[in-house]
Amino acid sequence: VQLVESGGGLVQPGGSLRLSCAASRNIFSIYVMGWYRQAPGKQRELVATITNGGSTSYKDAVKGRFTISRDNANNTMYLQMNSLKPEDTAVYYCYARLSVVSNNYWGQGTQVTVSS
C-alpha cells in the first residue's frame, strides 16, 4: 500500500491544520493506521492511532487538541490539529499496518512548522 501525506505548512501558535493521508487501496480492513512525528534532533514519536474498529489513542501531549479519523469511502486518514504549539513542529508521517503481524507501511512525511 502506498501512502501520501498532505496538509502540512507554516501556522502561527494557536492555529489549526488538517493533515491527510491518502492510501492507494481500500483502508476498511487495515488493522491500524496512525501518525508519527519527528522533530529535528529527536526520535520519531507516536502521535495518534486509529484501528479498523474506530478505536483511537493519543500521545498525552496532544490529547484534547488533535483528532484522528479515517474516511473509508475515500481511503483517507486525517489528523485535525488545533491549538498548535511550537513544540508540535516536526515532520509528520502516516503509517498503516495491514494486520497484527505485518510490517508498517509509511508515507513520505509532511512538514508542520508552528511559529510566529
Secondary structure, DSSP 4 states (H G I P E B T S, - for coil): --EEEE--EEE-TT--EEEEEEESS--TT-SEEEEEEE-TTS--EEEEEEETT--EEE-GGGTTTEEEEEEGGGTEEEEEE-S--GGG-EEEEEEEESSTTSPEEE---EEEEE--
